[in-house]
């Protein structure tokens, strides 16, 4: 989001808030990323509070270890925080190999648009969003800082969304759906 745009509001079933920001690639190079880069693909976009913390690296490396599963579903993963790309790059030395970019929301505009910004702290809540190939937000999960998210659940929901059908509680791939909506 450029500094002159009005804030967008993330709403499931509506176009996902657009963004363009700097990121650190898996090999530690700076790059620009935008929602438009993921057109015609599923995107799992997630926010975490801060670099060099305790819960965040478990999530970041958890998504990275399972990136092949997301890729097999035609999905990309993009994670990030309000830290700078320089902080991300320094942290990559501790995190080890990472298989997707980490975006920097240093302006906090993206965190604001997706409703995860904690204004008083200047950091993001843990937020996970699934955006479909047409740019429509299909899933949004927000939760407290102290509990890591579930990569298993994110994959389960992605698979359920991709069926295009009604999926009952605790549905898993291969199980019967409830048919079309």
C-alpha positions, 0 to 999 in steps of 0.5 A: 500500500502506498502512503497516500491510499486509504486503509483497506479492510480485510473481509472474508469473501471480498477482495483481499487488501492489495499490498506491495512491500519489500521482502527478504528472499529465501537466499537473503536478497531484498525483493519487492512482493505484491498481492499481484505476484500471486494472481492465479495462485492460492496464497497463505499470508501470515503475520507474526509479531517480531523477529528474534522471539520464541514462538515465531521461529517455530511457526516460520520454520514449520511453514518452511518445512512443509512448503512442498505440501502447499506447493503441491496444492498450488499455493504459495506462502508469504510471512512477515512482521513489522520488522525491517528487511534488515532485521529479517535478513539478520534473523535468517542466520539463526533460522537457517534455510527458509523456503519462502520470502519474509515481508517487511511491514515497516509502515504497518499499513499491511498489518492495519489493512488485515486487522492484525496491528496492535497499535499500542505495541506497533506489532502484529498479532498472529494472523493467517489468511488464505487468498484464492487465485482470484484475489478473494480472501477466503479465510482469516484467523487471528489469535493472541501472541502467546500461542503458535498457529497450526500448519496442519490446520492451515493445510486442512482449511486450504484443501477444504476451500479448494474442494469448492464444496461444503465441508463439515466439522473436522473434515479432512481430504478424502472424506465426504463433503456435504455437496455444493453450496 
